[in-house]
């Protein structure tokens, strides 16, 4: 393999690892240290205030078939699958979307600032604690 071929392959390898690096925990606010985080007490108020304008069960087609008005809806995810990986907030699509990490087309809320770091941290803690 000549030097040019090696350079091209190394460049491609670096480009292919970029999306993985962008999803690394260092690009997200750390999870909250609060323990005992529950959907009903801690997460539902954030979702109600920030997400239900678009993501409730009354508008499933407009919201990418994602209903966030119940815990069951969140855990079901959308037509592409789960958006929460219990125990792994750093790789949960919900967290990546609200933190504006990765593909800008997936940022939520659309046309608005990302949720505050404190809210993202609390959602991360909830997911890391099992998303109950």
SULPEWO-V79981 format. One record per residue. RES is the residue in one letter. PSI is psi in radians with two decimals (999 if undefined). NEAR is the number of other ideal C-beta (glycine too) atoms within 8 Angstrom. Layout:
res,psi,near
RES,PSI,NEAR
RES,PSI,NEAR
This chain:
res,psi,near
X,2.25,4
X,3.01,5
X,-0.69,5
X,-0.77,6
X,-0.74,8
X,-0.74,9
X,-0.75,8
X,-0.79,8
X,-0.71,9
X,-0.69,8
X,-0.76,8
X,-0.75,8
X,-0.73,8
X,-0.71,8
X,-0.64,7
X,-0.47,7
X,-0.21,8
X,-0.83,8
X,-0.60,8
X,-0.76,7
X,-0.63,7
X,-0.40,9
X,-0.06,11
X,2.68,8
X,-0.50,6
X,-0.28,4
X,-0.09,8
X,2.65,13
X,2.51,8
X,2.72,7
X,2.58,8
X,2.62,10
X,-0.02,5
X,2.35,8
X,2.82,6
X,0.51,5
X,2.26,12
X,2.74,9
X,-0.92,11
X,-0.75,7
X,-0.75,7
X,-0.64,12
X,-0.72,13
X,-0.75,10
X,-0.62,7
X,-0.82,13
X,-0.80,12
X,-0.75,9
X,-0.52,7
X,-0.36,10
X,-0.44,12
X,-0.23,11
X,-0.60,5
X,-0.65,10
X,1.04,11
X,2.94,10
X,-0.18,8
X,-0.25,4
X,0.88,9
X,-0.66,9
X,-0.65,5
X,-0.41,5
X,0.56,11
X,0.52,5
X,0.63,8
X,1.99,11
X,2.13,12
X,0.23,11
X,-0.07,10
X,2.76,8
X,-0.70,8
X,-0.71,6
X,-0.73,11
X,-0.79,14
X,-0.50,9
X,-0.67,8
X,-2.61,11
X,-2.92,9
X,-0.31,5
X,-0.13,4
X,-2.85,6
X,2.53,8
X,-0.12,11
X,2.29,12
X,1.64,9
X,2.28,7
X,-0.09,6
X,1.26,9
X,-0.55,14
X,-0.33,10
X,0.33,7
X,2.22,12
X,-0.59,10
X,-0.83,11
X,-0.79,15
X,-0.67,13
X,-0.84,11
X,-0.37,14
X,-0.05,12
X,0.93,7
X,2.39,9
X,-2.42,7
X,2.05,5
X,-0.43,5
X,-0.37,4
X,0.03,9
X,2.40,10
X,2.52,7
X,2.64,10
X,2.50,6
X,0.55,3
X,2.90,4
X,2.71,3
X,2.84,8
X,2.79,10
X,2.70,6
X,-0.62,6
X,-0.72,8
X,-0.73,11
X,-0.75,15
X,-0.70,12
X,-0.73,14
X,-0.70,15
X,-0.78,16
X,-0.73,15
X,-0.82,15
X,-0.80,17
X,-0.50,10
X,0.18,10
X,-0.05,7
X,0.96,10
X,999,6
